Amino acid sequence: MRDERIIAARLEVRGSGLGAVFRGFAEDRLRRYGLEGAVSAGATRAEIRVRGPAALVDMLEVACLLGPAQSLVESCAVVPDPHGTPLA
């Protein structure tokens, strides 16, 4: 049985070489997984606000931990957003 719960969360990513490369990677994964979201990324920190099925948010977390080849991801923390902060 699949987990169909819709959740809102914030993924806090830390590492190096994040920036534009990681932002593009995360935006691509949001589209591929059919998730609503917004990404902001600097050289050592990125934040992804996401809303969608819990199982797909989990997949996004794993993808972000692996990251693009040009980035070194050290951590990815998922912070639930029970209020569903607007994505725009």
N, C-alpha and C positions, 0 to 999 in steps of 0.2 A: 504494500500500500504506500503510495507516494504522499509526501508531506505537502499539502496544498495551502498551508497557512501563508497569508501575505504578511510580510514584516517590513519594517523600515529600520535601517541601521546606518551607522557611520563606520567605515573601515579606515583606520588610522595606520598608515604604512610608513615605516622608517627604513632608511638605507642610504645608498649613495648612487649617484647617476640616475636619479628619478626624473625630475623635470619633464620636458616635453615628450621625451620617448615614453616614459611611464604613463603620462596622461593619455597619449594616443593609444597605448596598449590597453589601458583600463576602459577607455571609451569604446574601443572595439569589442572588448569582452561584454560590456553592458549591452551593446547591440546584438551580439551573437546569442546571448542568453535571454534576450527579450526583457531585460530589466529596465526600470526607470532609474535614472541616476544623473549625478553631476560629479565631475572630477576637478580637483585643484591639486597642482603638484609643483613643488619647488625642488631644489637639488637634493635635499636630504629628507623631505617629508612630503607625503601626499595624503589627501583625504578624499574618500569616495562616499557620497551620500547616495543610498540605494533603497529602492522599494521593489518588492516582488516576492515570489514564492520562496519560502525558507530554504528549500533544497538548492535553488539556483543561487541564492545569496551565499550559501556554503561553497558552491562551485566557484563563485567569484573570489571568495577568500583564498581558496587553494590556488587559483590561477595567479592571484596577486602575489602570493608567497613565492611562486616560481618566477614570476615577472618576465620581462623581456630580457634577452641575452645581454643588452647594454647596461642593465641595472643590477645592482646588488641589493636585494631586499633582505633586511635583517629581522624585521618583525611586521606583523599585520594583526592588529587588534580589532575585533568587531565589538562595537558599542551599540546596543539596542537603542532605538529612538522611538519610544512608545507614543510620542506625540506626532510622529510622521512629519518632521520639519519639511516645509516646502522645498522642492528641489531646485526651483528657479531662483 
